[in-house]
């Protein structure tokens, strides 16, 4: 496994732990935490949408593989 891949997985793990801790905290203050959970859901939706768009975009893949900078 390459060092950059390992670093990426470590960062993803830390971010996932942070998001889980935020969710637990927002559930602890239940009535007011719903606003934070809604904001968190919108942010996660946009992150998933951007990553999915990048992974399925054939034009970006073409330029990444064939165009040298």
Secondary structure as the mmCIF struct_conf table of DSSP 4:
data_model
#
loop_
_struct_conf.conf_type_id
_struct_conf.id
_struct_conf.beg_label_comp_id
_struct_conf.beg_label_asym_id
_struct_conf.beg_label_seq_id
_struct_conf.end_label_comp_id
_struct_conf.end_label_asym_id
_struct_conf.end_label_seq_id
HELX_RH_AL_P HELX_RH_AL_P1 UNK A 3 UNK A 28
TURN_TY1_P TURN_TY1_P1 UNK A 29 UNK A 29
HELX_RH_AL_P HELX_RH_AL_P2 UNK A 30 UNK A 55
TURN_TY1_P TURN_TY1_P2 UNK A 56 UNK A 56
HELX_RH_AL_P HELX_RH_AL_P3 UNK A 58 UNK A 66
#
